[in-house]
Amino acid sequence: MSYYNSTILKTAAKVSFLHISWLVALIGIPIVFFRDGLDLVEKSLLFSGLLFFFWFVYLLFCIAFHRLSMRNEHNRFGYLAKDDLEKGKEVGTHLEGW
């Protein structure tokens, strides 16, 4: 049984990107900006690369831990009762409370 369709994954990707981008921006912008020896293009590429990397890892962890939580029957029935947008938000914010 598949718990995730394309709508759920797209919504989870958007929500998880918003949640991780503020953290990466808060930490990454000062580090990249004050790093000597790099011009503006290299700094922006470094920031974009780090943002994409941390977002992708965060999304994979959200999906993996959400998948593990589906072993519980109560969690599974609660998840399946929601519509696709709510499911995507749940998947994308699964690690938020940790």
matplotlib code that plots the C-alpha trace (Angstrom):
import matplotlib.pyplot as plt

x = [0.0, 1.4, 0.9, 2.3, 1.1, 2.5, 0.3, 1.3, 5.0, 4.8, 3.1, 5.5, 8.5, 7.1, 6.3, 9.7, 11.5, 9.9, 10.7, 14.4, 15.0, 14.7, 17.2, 19.7, 19.3, 19.7, 22.9, 24.2, 23.9, 26.4, 28.8, 28.8, 28.8, 31.8, 33.8, 36.9, 38.2, 34.9, 33.2, 29.4, 28.6, 30.6, 28.9, 25.4, 26.2, 27.6, 24.5, 22.1, 24.0, 23.9, 20.2, 19.3, 21.4, 20.0, 16.4, 16.8, 18.2, 15.5, 12.7, 14.1, 14.2, 10.7, 9.4, 11.4, 10.3, 6.7, 6.8, 8.0, 5.2, 2.7, 3.4, 1.1, -2.5, -3.9, -1.5, -2.2, -6.0, -5.6, -3.4, -5.6, -8.7, -7.1, -7.1, -4.0, -3.0, -3.2, -1.3, 1.5, 1.6, 1.8, 4.7, 6.6, 6.4, 6.9, 10.2, 9.0, 8.2, 11.5]
y = [0.0, 3.4, 6.2, 8.9, 10.2, 13.1, 15.7, 14.6, 14.6, 18.0, 19.5, 17.9, 19.2, 22.8, 22.7, 21.1, 23.6, 26.5, 25.0, 24.3, 27.5, 29.9, 27.8, 27.6, 31.3, 32.2, 30.2, 30.1, 33.7, 35.1, 32.3, 32.6, 36.4, 36.8, 34.1, 35.6, 34.6, 34.0, 36.4, 37.0, 34.3, 31.6, 32.7, 32.5, 29.1, 27.8, 29.0, 27.6, 24.2, 24.0, 25.0, 22.3, 19.7, 20.3, 20.5, 17.2, 15.4, 16.9, 15.8, 12.3, 12.1, 13.4, 10.8, 8.0, 8.8, 9.3, 6.0, 4.4, 6.1, 4.4, 1.1, 2.2, 1.5, 4.6, 6.9, 5.1, 5.5, 9.1, 9.8, 8.0, 10.0, 13.3, 14.8, 15.0, 18.5, 17.8, 14.5, 16.5, 19.0, 16.2, 14.5, 17.7, 18.7, 15.3, 16.2, 19.6, 18.6, 16.8]
z = [0.0, -1.0, 1.5, -0.8, -4.2, -6.2, -4.6, -1.1, -2.0, -3.6, -0.6, 1.7, -0.3, -0.2, 3.5, 4.4, 2.3, 4.1, 7.5, 6.7, 4.7, 7.6, 9.6, 6.8, 6.1, 9.7, 10.0, 6.5, 5.3, 7.9, 7.4, 3.6, 3.7, 5.9, 4.3, 2.7, -0.7, -2.4, -4.8, -4.7, -7.3, -5.4, -2.1, -3.6, -5.2, -1.9, 0.0, -2.6, -2.6, 1.2, 1.2, -1.3, 0.4, 3.9, 2.5, 0.7, 3.7, 5.9, 3.5, 3.3, 7.1, 7.4, 4.9, 6.6, 10.1, 9.0, 7.3, 10.5, 12.4, 10.1, 11.8, 14.6, 13.6, 15.3, 13.4, 10.1, 10.4, 11.4, 8.4, 5.9, 7.0, 5.9, 2.4, 0.3, 1.3, 5.0, 4.5, 2.7, 5.5, 8.0, 6.2, 5.6, 9.2, 10.8, 12.5, 13.6, 17.2, 17.7]

ax = plt.figure().add_subplot(projection="3d")
ax.plot(x, y, z, "-o")
ax.set_aspect("equal")
plt.show()
